[in-house]
Amino acid sequence: MNNAQSEARHSNDFVYSLVLVISLILMLAVGGLGYWYFWMKRDFSAVYTQLGITPLPVNVELDPEISKRLEQLNREPCYKD
């Protein structure tokens, strides 16, 4: 191979690598944002209505212990007696 062909091949390899890295970063970002959106879109309004309370602030609702219990109340009935 001569020098021009070697440089062209190196340039193409660099472009393909760059496109691959950018694609992977974009896929991770989209996946992360999708997961975050799904996490934020949980609706506990039925639980709040059933308990007769006002909705909790988002920072409290996102606490792992609180959200676990809210999900449990969303799946299972709550007996007040």
SEFIZA-3560 file (N, C-alpha, C; in Angstrom, 3 decimals):
REM SEFIZA-3560
<numar><xx>0.837</xx><yy>-1.181</yy><zz>0.000</zz><atom>N</atom></numar>
<numar><xx>0.000</xx><yy>0.000</yy><zz>0.000</zz><atom>CA</atom></numar>
<numar><xx>0.880</xx><yy>1.242</yy><zz>0.000</zz><atom>C</atom></numar>
<numar><xx>0.397</xx><yy>2.233</yy><zz>-0.711</zz><atom>N</atom></numar>
<numar><xx>1.167</xx><yy>3.469</yy><zz>-0.660</zz><atom>CA</atom></numar>
<numar><xx>0.642</xx><yy>4.344</yy><zz>0.469</zz><atom>C</atom></numar>
<numar><xx>1.274</xx><yy>5.448</yy><zz>0.667</zz><atom>N</atom></numar>
<numar><xx>0.987</xx><yy>6.335</yy><zz>1.793</zz><atom>CA</atom></numar>
<numar><xx>-0.417</xx><yy>6.927</yy><zz>1.712</zz><atom>C</atom></numar>
<numar><xx>-0.899</xx><yy>7.295</yy><zz>0.527</zz><atom>N</atom></numar>
<numar><xx>-2.223</xx><yy>7.898</yy><zz>0.373</zz><atom>CA</atom></numar>
<numar><xx>-3.322</xx><yy>6.909</yy><zz>0.738</zz><atom>C</atom></numar>
<numar><xx>-3.170</xx><yy>5.649</yy><zz>0.320</zz><atom>N</atom></numar>
<numar><xx>-4.162</xx><yy>4.631</yy><zz>0.657</zz><atom>CA</atom></numar>
<numar><xx>-4.169</xx><yy>4.364</yy><zz>2.165</zz><atom>C</atom></numar>
<numar><xx>-3.021</xx><yy>4.362</yy><zz>2.779</zz><atom>N</atom></numar>
<numar><xx>-2.916</xx><yy>4.135</yy><zz>4.212</zz><atom>CA</atom></numar>
<numar><xx>-3.597</xx><yy>5.251</yy><zz>4.997</zz><atom>C</atom></numar>
<numar><xx>-3.393</xx><yy>6.491</yy><zz>4.556</zz><atom>N</atom></numar>
<numar><xx>-4.031</xx><yy>7.632</yy><zz>5.231</zz><atom>CA</atom></numar>
<numar><xx>-5.542</xx><yy>7.608</yy><zz>5.042</zz><atom>C</atom></numar>
<numar><xx>-6.001</xx><yy>7.241</yy><zz>3.846</zz><atom>N</atom></numar>
<numar><xx>-7.435</xx><yy>7.172</yy><zz>3.581</zz><atom>CA</atom></numar>
<numar><xx>-8.080</xx><yy>6.097</yy><zz>4.454</zz><atom>C</atom></numar>
<numar><xx>-7.412</xx><yy>4.950</yy><zz>4.575</zz><atom>N</atom></numar>
<numar><xx>-7.948</xx><yy>3.870</yy><zz>5.401</zz><atom>CA</atom></numar>
<numar><xx>-7.985</xx><yy>4.287</yy><zz>6.871</zz><atom>C</atom></numar>
<numar><xx>-6.931</xx><yy>4.953</yy><zz>7.333</zz><atom>N</atom></numar>
<numar><xx>-6.892</xx><yy>5.433</yy><zz>8.716</zz><atom>CA</atom></numar>
<numar><xx>-8.012</xx><yy>6.445</yy><zz>8.951</zz><atom>C</atom></numar>
<numar><xx>-8.246</xx><yy>7.307</yy><zz>7.991</zz><atom>N</atom></numar>
<numar><xx>-9.299</xx><yy>8.316</yy><zz>8.106</zz><atom>CA</atom></numar>
<numar><xx>-10.671</xx><yy>7.648</yy><zz>8.178</zz><atom>C</atom></numar>
<numar><xx>-10.916</xx><yy>6.642</yy><zz>7.348</zz><atom>N</atom></numar>
<numar><xx>-12.198</xx><yy>5.932</yy><zz>7.365</zz><atom>CA</atom></numar>
<numar><xx>-12.395</xx><yy>5.183</yy><zz>8.683</zz><atom>C</atom></numar>
<numar><xx>-11.354</xx><yy>4.546</yy><zz>9.185</zz><atom>N</atom></numar>
<numar><xx>-11.448</xx><yy>3.852</yy><zz>10.464</zz><atom>CA</atom></numar>
<numar><xx>-11.781</xx><yy>4.823</yy><zz>11.589</zz><atom>C</atom></numar>
<numar><xx>-11.199</xx><yy>5.996</yy><zz>11.558</zz><atom>N</atom></numar>
<numar><xx>-11.467</xx><yy>7.012</yy><zz>12.576</zz><atom>CA</atom></numar>
<numar><xx>-12.915</xx><yy>7.477</yy><zz>12.503</zz><atom>C</atom></numar>
<numar><xx>-13.404</xx><yy>7.709</yy><zz>11.301</zz><atom>N</atom></numar>
<numar><xx>-14.789</xx><yy>8.161</yy><zz>11.128</zz><atom>CA</atom></numar>
<numar><xx>-15.756</xx><yy>7.090</yy><zz>11.626</zz><atom>C</atom></numar>
<numar><xx>-15.530</xx><yy>5.829</yy><zz>11.256</zz><atom>N</atom></numar>
<numar><xx>-16.400</xx><yy>4.744</yy><zz>11.707</zz><atom>CA</atom></numar>
<numar><xx>-16.364</xx><yy>4.604</yy><zz>13.232</zz><atom>C</atom></numar>
<numar><xx>-15.209</xx><yy>4.723</yy><zz>13.816</zz><atom>N</atom></numar>
<numar><xx>-15.093</xx><yy>4.643</yy><zz>15.275</zz><atom>CA</atom></numar>
<numar><xx>-15.822</xx><yy>5.792</yy><zz>15.941</zz><atom>C</atom></numar>
<numar><xx>-15.669</xx><yy>6.977</yy><zz>15.389</zz><atom>N</atom></numar>
<numar><xx>-16.332</xx><yy>8.150</yy><zz>15.947</zz><atom>CA</atom></numar>
<numar><xx>-17.853</xx><yy>8.014</yy><zz>15.858</zz><atom>C</atom></numar>
<numar><xx>-18.343</xx><yy>7.550</yy><zz>14.719</zz><atom>N</atom></numar>
<numar><xx>-19.788</xx><yy>7.349</yy><zz>14.558</zz><atom>CA</atom></numar>
<numar><xx>-20.285</xx><yy>6.295</yy><zz>15.533</zz><atom>C</atom></numar>
<numar><xx>-19.534</xx><yy>5.236</yy><zz>15.739</zz><atom>N</atom></numar>
<numar><xx>-19.919</xx><yy>4.187</yy><zz>16.676</zz><atom>CA</atom></numar>
<numar><xx>-19.995</xx><yy>4.729</yy><zz>18.104</zz><atom>C</atom></numar>
<numar><xx>-18.999</xx><yy>5.483</yy><zz>18.512</zz><atom>N</atom></numar>
<numar><xx>-18.973</xx><yy>6.032</yy><zz>19.872</zz><atom>CA</atom></numar>
<numar><xx>-20.128</xx><yy>7.007</yy><zz>20.072</zz><atom>C</atom></numar>
<numar><xx>-20.370</xx><yy>7.873</yy><zz>19.106</zz><atom>N</atom></numar>
<numar><xx>-21.469</xx><yy>8.841</yy><zz>19.222</zz><atom>CA</atom></numar>
<numar><xx>-22.808</xx><yy>8.112</yy><zz>19.253</zz><atom>C</atom></numar>
<numar><xx>-22.963</xx><yy>7.070</yy><zz>18.442</zz><atom>N</atom></numar>
<numar><xx>-24.208</xx><yy>6.295</yy><zz>18.443</zz><atom>CA</atom></numar>
<numar><xx>-24.446</xx><yy>5.631</yy><zz>19.793</zz><atom>C</atom></numar>
<numar><xx>-23.398</xx><yy>5.057</yy><zz>20.366</zz><atom>N</atom></numar>
<numar><xx>-23.540</xx><yy>4.425</yy><zz>21.678</zz><atom>CA</atom></numar>
<numar><xx>-23.914</xx><yy>5.427</yy><zz>22.758</zz><atom>C</atom></numar>
<numar><xx>-23.296</xx><yy>6.595</yy><zz>22.725</zz><atom>N</atom></numar>
<numar><xx>-23.611</xx><yy>7.631</yy><zz>23.703</zz><atom>CA</atom></numar>
<numar><xx>-25.057</xx><yy>8.086</yy><zz>23.555</zz><atom>C</atom></numar>
<numar><xx>-25.504</xx><yy>8.277</yy><zz>22.317</zz><atom>N</atom></numar>
<numar><xx>-26.889</xx><yy>8.685</yy><zz>22.086</zz><atom>CA</atom></numar>
<numar><xx>-27.880</xx><yy>7.614</yy><zz>22.543</zz><atom>C</atom></numar>
<numar><xx>-27.570</xx><yy>6.349</yy><zz>22.275</zz><atom>N</atom></numar>
<numar><xx>-28.468</xx><yy>5.277</yy><zz>22.707</zz><atom>CA</atom></numar>
<numar><xx>-28.550</xx><yy>5.216</yy><zz>24.234</zz><atom>C</atom></numar>
<numar><xx>-27.435</xx><yy>5.369</yy><zz>24.911</zz><atom>N</atom></numar>
<numar><xx>-27.446</xx><yy>5.377</yy><zz>26.376</zz><atom>CA</atom></numar>
<numar><xx>-28.223</xx><yy>6.569</yy><zz>26.920</zz><atom>C</atom></numar>
<numar><xx>-28.041</xx><yy>7.719</yy><zz>26.291</zz><atom>N</atom></numar>
<numar><xx>-28.750</xx><yy>8.921</yy><zz>26.742</zz><atom>CA</atom></numar>
<numar><xx>-30.256</xx><yy>8.766</yy><zz>26.546</zz><atom>C</atom></numar>
<numar><xx>-30.674</xx><yy>8.268</yy><zz>25.397</zz><atom>N</atom></numar>
<numar><xx>-32.102</xx><yy>8.080</yy><zz>25.131</zz><atom>CA</atom></numar>
<numar><xx>-32.679</xx><yy>7.035</yy><zz>26.080</zz><atom>C</atom></numar>
<numar><xx>-31.954</xx><yy>5.959</yy><zz>26.307</zz><atom>N</atom></numar>
<numar><xx>-32.420</xx><yy>4.938</yy><zz>27.247</zz><atom>CA</atom></numar>
<numar><xx>-32.538</xx><yy>5.477</yy><zz>28.664</zz><atom>C</atom></numar>
<numar><xx>-31.556</xx><yy>6.247</yy><zz>29.078</zz><atom>N</atom></numar>
<numar><xx>-31.600</xx><yy>6.840</yy><zz>30.416</zz><atom>CA</atom></numar>
<numar><xx>-32.736</xx><yy>7.821</yy><zz>30.570</zz><atom>C</atom></numar>
<numar><xx>-32.947</xx><yy>8.651</yy><zz>29.566</zz><atom>N</atom></numar>
<numar><xx>-34.058</xx><yy>9.605</yy><zz>29.625</zz><atom>CA</atom></numar>
<numar><xx>-35.405</xx><yy>8.889</yy><zz>29.602</zz><atom>C</atom></numar>
<numar><xx>-35.496</xx><yy>7.815</yy><zz>28.825</zz><atom>N</atom></numar>
<numar><xx>-36.734</xx><yy>7.040</yy><zz>28.797</zz><atom>CA</atom></numar>
<numar><xx>-37.032</xx><yy>6.418</yy><zz>30.146</zz><atom>C</atom></numar>
<numar><xx>-36.009</xx><yy>5.865</yy><zz>30.765</zz><atom>N</atom></numar>
<numar><xx>-36.179</xx><yy>5.284</yy><zz>32.094</zz><atom>CA</atom></numar>
<numar><xx>-36.575</xx><yy>6.360</yy><zz>33.099</zz><atom>C</atom></numar>
<numar><xx>-35.925</xx><yy>7.503</yy><zz>33.067</zz><atom>N</atom></numar>
<numar><xx>-36.247</xx><yy>8.599</yy><zz>33.989</zz><atom>CA</atom></numar>
<numar><xx>-37.679</xx><yy>9.068</yy><zz>33.773</zz><atom>C</atom></numar>
<numar><xx>-38.099</xx><yy>9.192</yy><zz>32.510</zz><atom>N</atom></numar>
<numar><xx>-39.461</xx><yy>9.633</yy><zz>32.213</zz><atom>CA</atom></numar>
<numar><xx>-40.471</xx><yy>8.628</yy><zz>32.758</zz><atom>C</atom></numar>
<numar><xx>-40.207</xx><yy>7.336</yy><zz>32.560</zz><atom>N</atom></numar>
<numar><xx>-41.102</xx><yy>6.312</yy><zz>33.079</zz><atom>CA</atom></numar>
<numar><xx>-41.179</xx><yy>6.389</yy><zz>34.601</zz><atom>C</atom></numar>
<numar><xx>-40.048</xx><yy>6.601</yy><zz>35.240</zz><atom>N</atom></numar>
<numar><xx>-39.994</xx><yy>6.691</yy><zz>36.701</zz><atom>CA</atom></numar>
<numar><xx>-40.784</xx><yy>7.896</yy><zz>37.200</zz><atom>C</atom></numar>
<numar><xx>-40.674</xx><yy>9.006</yy><zz>36.487</zz><atom>N</atom></numar>
<numar><xx>-41.359</xx><yy>10.226</yy><zz>36.910</zz><atom>CA</atom></numar>
<numar><xx>-42.853</xx><yy>10.192</yy><zz>36.594</zz><atom>C</atom></numar>
<numar><xx>-43.287</xx><yy>9.392</yy><zz>35.644</zz><atom>N</atom></numar>
<numar><xx>-44.679</xx><yy>9.385</yy><zz>35.220</zz><atom>CA</atom></numar>
<numar><xx>-45.570</xx><yy>8.466</yy><zz>36.046</zz><atom>C</atom></numar>
<numar><xx>-45.040</xx><yy>7.870</yy><zz>37.095</zz><atom>N</atom></numar>
<numar><xx>-45.888</xx><yy>7.025</yy><zz>37.925</zz><atom>CA</atom></numar>
<numar><xx>-46.994</xx><yy>7.873</yy><zz>38.523</zz><atom>C</atom></numar>
<numar><xx>-48.190</xx><yy>7.363</yy><zz>38.487</zz><atom>N</atom></numar>
<numar><xx>-49.345</xx><yy>8.130</yy><zz>38.933</zz><atom>CA</atom></numar>
<numar><xx>-49.932</xx><yy>7.479</yy><zz>40.186</zz><atom>C</atom></numar>
<numar><xx>-49.846</xx><yy>8.195</yy><zz>41.286</zz><atom>N</atom></numar>
<numar><xx>-50.373</xx><yy>7.695</yy><zz>42.546</zz><atom>CA</atom></numar>
<numar><xx>-51.632</xx><yy>8.455</yy><zz>42.965</zz><atom>C</atom></numar>
<numar><xx>-52.303</xx><yy>9.101</yy><zz>42.003</zz><atom>N</atom></numar>
<numar><xx>-53.485</xx><yy>9.901</yy><zz>42.355</zz><atom>CA</atom></numar>
<numar><xx>-54.589</xx><yy>9.023</yy><zz>42.942</zz><atom>C</atom></numar>
<numar><xx>-54.724</xx><yy>7.783</yy><zz>42.475</zz><atom>N</atom></numar>
<numar><xx>-55.747</xx><yy>6.890</yy><zz>43.030</zz><atom>CA</atom></numar>
<numar><xx>-55.453</xx><yy>6.575</yy><zz>44.502</zz><atom>C</atom></numar>
<numar><xx>-54.170</xx><yy>6.422</yy><zz>44.824</zz><atom>N</atom></numar>
<numar><xx>-53.774</xx><yy>6.150</yy><zz>46.212</zz><atom>CA</atom></numar>
<numar><xx>-54.105</xx><yy>7.353</yy><zz>47.094</zz><atom>C</atom></numar>
<numar><xx>-53.772</xx><yy>8.544</yy><zz>46.610</zz><atom>N</atom></numar>
<numar><xx>-54.054</xx><yy>9.754</yy><zz>47.393</zz><atom>CA</atom></numar>
<numar><xx>-55.553</xx><yy>9.938</yy><zz>47.592</zz><atom>C</atom></numar>
<numar><xx>-56.335</xx><yy>9.652</yy><zz>46.544</zz><atom>N</atom></numar>
<numar><xx>-57.789</xx><yy>9.768</yy><zz>46.651</zz><atom>CA</atom></numar>
<numar><xx>-58.331</xx><yy>8.756</yy><zz>47.644</zz><atom>C</atom></numar>
<numar><xx>-57.834</xx><yy>7.525</yy><zz>47.561</zz><atom>N</atom></numar>
<numar><xx>-58.290</xx><yy>6.473</yy><zz>48.467</zz><atom>CA</atom></numar>
<numar><xx>-57.981</xx><yy>6.819</yy><zz>49.920</zz><atom>C</atom></numar>
<numar><xx>-56.819</xx><yy>7.410</yy><zz>50.154</zz><atom>N</atom></numar>
<numar><xx>-56.432</xx><yy>7.763</yy><zz>51.517</zz><atom>CA</atom></numar>
<numar><xx>-57.006</xx><yy>9.099</yy><zz>51.966</zz><atom>C</atom></numar>
<numar><xx>-57.504</xx><yy>9.884</yy><zz>51.007</zz><atom>N</atom></numar>
<numar><xx>-58.074</xx><yy>11.181</yy><zz>51.343</zz><atom>CA</atom></numar>
<numar><xx>-57.030</xx><yy>12.207</yy><zz>51.741</zz><atom>C</atom></numar>
<numar><xx>-55.849</xx><yy>12.135</yy><zz>51.107</zz><atom>N</atom></numar>
<numar><xx>-54.780</xx><yy>13.090</yy><zz>51.414</zz><atom>CA</atom></numar>
<numar><xx>-54.369</xx><yy>13.833</yy><zz>50.143</zz><atom>C</atom></numar>
<numar><xx>-53.694</xx><yy>14.941</yy><zz>50.333</zz><atom>N</atom></numar>
<numar><xx>-53.168</xx><yy>15.676</yy><zz>49.183</zz><atom>CA</atom></numar>
<numar><xx>-51.891</xx><yy>14.989</yy><zz>48.695</zz><atom>C</atom></numar>
<numar><xx>-51.579</xx><yy>15.116</yy><zz>47.408</zz><atom>N</atom></numar>
<numar><xx>-50.368</xx><yy>14.470</yy><zz>46.880</zz><atom>CA</atom></numar>
<numar><xx>-49.109</xx><yy>14.945</yy><zz>47.597</zz><atom>C</atom></numar>
<numar><xx>-48.192</xx><yy>14.022</yy><zz>47.772</zz><atom>N</atom></numar>
<numar><xx>-46.910</xx><yy>14.335</yy><zz>48.408</zz><atom>CA</atom></numar>
<numar><xx>-46.030</xx><yy>15.121</yy><zz>47.441</zz><atom>C</atom></numar>
<numar><xx>-45.112</xx><yy>15.907</yy><zz>47.957</zz><atom>N</atom></numar>
<numar><xx>-44.151</xx><yy>16.583</yy><zz>47.078</zz><atom>CA</atom></numar>
<numar><xx>-43.318</xx><yy>15.560</yy><zz>46.312</zz><atom>C</atom></numar>
<numar><xx>-42.844</xx><yy>15.953</yy><zz>45.129</zz><atom>N</atom></numar>
<numar><xx>-42.109</xx><yy>15.032</yy><zz>44.259</zz><atom>CA</atom></numar>
<numar><xx>-40.863</xx><yy>14.486</yy><zz>44.949</zz><atom>C</atom></numar>
<numar><xx>-40.135</xx><yy>15.333</yy><zz>45.679</zz><atom>N</atom></numar>
<numar><xx>-38.910</xx><yy>14.842</yy><zz>46.329</zz><atom>CA</atom></numar>
<numar><xx>-39.216</xx><yy>13.795</yy><zz>47.393</zz><atom>C</atom></numar>
<numar><xx>-40.366</xx><yy>13.891</yy><zz>48.049</zz><atom>N</atom></numar>
<numar><xx>-40.763</xx><yy>12.881</yy><zz>49.037</zz><atom>CA</atom></numar>
<numar><xx>-41.246</xx><yy>11.622</yy><zz>48.312</zz><atom>C</atom></numar>
<numar><xx>-42.020</xx><yy>11.815</yy><zz>47.237</zz><atom>N</atom></numar>
<numar><xx>-42.558</xx><yy>10.692</yy><zz>46.479</zz><atom>CA</atom></numar>
<numar><xx>-41.448</xx><yy>9.850</yy><zz>45.852</zz><atom>C</atom></numar>
<numar><xx>-40.327</xx><yy>10.469</yy><zz>45.496</zz><atom>N</atom></numar>
<numar><xx>-39.224</xx><yy>9.751</yy><zz>44.872</zz><atom>CA</atom></numar>
<numar><xx>-38.321</xx><yy>9.036</yy><zz>45.876</zz><atom>C</atom></numar>
<numar><xx>-38.509</xx><yy>9.276</yy><zz>47.148</zz><atom>N</atom></numar>
<numar><xx>-37.745</xx><yy>8.549</yy><zz>48.162</zz><atom>CA</atom></numar>
<numar><xx>-38.043</xx><yy>7.062</yy><zz>48.003</zz><atom>C</atom></numar>
<numar><xx>-37.014</xx><yy>6.217</yy><zz>47.953</zz><atom>N</atom></numar>
<numar><xx>-37.243</xx><yy>4.790</yy><zz>47.678</zz><atom>CA</atom></numar>
<numar><xx>-38.218</xx><yy>4.111</yy><zz>48.633</zz><atom>C</atom></numar>
<numar><xx>-38.132</xx><yy>4.407</yy><zz>49.910</zz><atom>N</atom></numar>
<numar><xx>-39.021</xx><yy>3.776</yy><zz>50.883</zz><atom>CA</atom></numar>
<numar><xx>-40.463</xx><yy>4.236</yy><zz>50.670</zz><atom>C</atom></numar>
<numar><xx>-40.657</xx><yy>5.526</yy><zz>50.423</zz><atom>N</atom></numar>
<numar><xx>-42.004</xx><yy>6.072</yy><zz>50.216</zz><atom>CA</atom></numar>
<numar><xx>-42.596</xx><yy>5.544</yy><zz>48.914</zz><atom>C</atom></numar>
<numar><xx>-41.808</xx><yy>5.591</yy><zz>47.837</zz><atom>N</atom></numar>
<numar><xx>-42.353</xx><yy>5.147</yy><zz>46.547</zz><atom>CA</atom></numar>
<numar><xx>-42.675</xx><yy>3.655</yy><zz>46.567</zz><atom>C</atom></numar>
<numar><xx>-41.891</xx><yy>2.873</yy><zz>47.315</zz><atom>N</atom></numar>
<numar><xx>-42.171</xx><yy>1.440</yy><zz>47.423</zz><atom>CA</atom></numar>
<numar><xx>-43.535</xx><yy>1.222</yy><zz>48.090</zz><atom>C</atom></numar>
<numar><xx>-43.784</xx><yy>1.980</yy><zz>49.130</zz><atom>N</atom></numar>
<numar><xx>-45.073</xx><yy>1.840</yy><zz>49.834</zz><atom>CA</atom></numar>
<numar><xx>-46.228</xx><yy>2.375</yy><zz>48.999</zz><atom>C</atom></numar>
<numar><xx>-45.996</xx><yy>3.447</yy><zz>48.252</zz><atom>N</atom></numar>
<numar><xx>-47.049</xx><yy>3.967</yy><zz>47.371</zz><atom>CA</atom></numar>
<numar><xx>-47.384</xx><yy>2.958</yy><zz>46.272</zz><atom>C</atom></numar>
<numar><xx>-46.372</xx><yy>2.310</yy><zz>45.731</zz><atom>N</atom></numar>
<numar><xx>-46.614</xx><yy>1.280</yy><zz>44.719</zz><atom>CA</atom></numar>
<numar><xx>-47.389</xx><yy>0.113</yy><zz>45.319</zz><atom>C</atom></numar>
<numar><xx>-47.057</xx><yy>-0.247</yy><zz>46.550</zz><atom>N</atom></numar>
<numar><xx>-47.771</xx><yy>-1.331</yy><zz>47.222</zz><atom>CA</atom></numar>
<numar><xx>-49.233</xx><yy>-0.953</yy><zz>47.427</zz><atom>C</atom></numar>
<numar><xx>-49.486</xx><yy>0.276</yy><zz>47.860</zz><atom>N</atom></numar>
<numar><xx>-50.865</xx><yy>0.723</yy><zz>48.052</zz><atom>CA</atom></numar>
<numar><xx>-51.605</xx><yy>0.832</yy><zz>46.723</zz><atom>C</atom></numar>
<numar><xx>-50.875</xx><yy>1.090</yy><zz>45.656</zz><atom>N</atom></numar>
<numar><xx>-51.492</xx><yy>1.170</yy><zz>44.336</zz><atom>CA</atom></numar>
<numar><xx>-51.928</xx><yy>-0.211</yy><zz>43.854</zz><atom>C</atom></numar>
<numar><xx>-51.192</xx><yy>-1.257</yy><zz>44.231</zz><atom>N</atom></numar>
<numar><xx>-51.506</xx><yy>-2.629</yy><zz>43.815</zz><atom>CA</atom></numar>
<numar><xx>-52.520</xx><yy>-3.299</yy><zz>44.737</zz><atom>C</atom></numar>
<numar><xx>-52.396</xx><yy>-3.052</yy><zz>46.032</zz><atom>N</atom></numar>
<numar><xx>-53.191</xx><yy>-3.751</yy><zz>47.035</zz><atom>CA</atom></numar>
<numar><xx>-54.156</xx><yy>-2.784</yy><zz>47.714</zz><atom>C</atom></numar>
<numar><xx>-55.311</xx><yy>-3.268</yy><zz>48.143</zz><atom>N</atom></numar>
<numar><xx>-56.254</xx><yy>-2.368</yy><zz>48.822</zz><atom>CA</atom></numar>
<numar><xx>-55.717</xx><yy>-1.942</yy><zz>50.199</zz><atom>C</atom></numar>
<numar><xx>-56.177</xx><yy>-0.807</yy><zz>50.619</zz><atom>N</atom></numar>
<numar><xx>-55.803</xx><yy>-0.291</yy><zz>51.918</zz><atom>CA</atom></numar>
<numar><xx>-57.015</xx><yy>-0.344</yy><zz>52.843</zz><atom>C</atom></numar>
<numar><xx>-56.887</xx><yy>-1.072</yy><zz>53.910</zz><atom>N</atom></numar>
<numar><xx>-57.994</xx><yy>-1.175</yy><zz>54.860</zz><atom>CA</atom></numar>
<numar><xx>-57.731</xx><yy>-0.207</yy><zz>56.005</zz><atom>C</atom></numar>
<numar><xx>-58.648</xx><yy>0.731</yy><zz>56.189</zz><atom>N</atom></numar>
<numar><xx>-58.447</xx><yy>1.764</yy><zz>57.206</zz><atom>CA</atom></numar>
<numar><xx>-58.818</xx><yy>1.298</yy><zz>58.611</zz><atom>C</atom></numar>
<numar><xx>-59.589</xx><yy>0.196</yy><zz>58.728</zz><atom>N</atom></numar>
<numar><xx>-59.999</xx><yy>-0.219</yy><zz>60.073</zz><atom>CA</atom></numar>
<numar><xx>-58.923</xx><yy>-0.951</yy><zz>60.731</zz><atom>C</atom></numar>
//
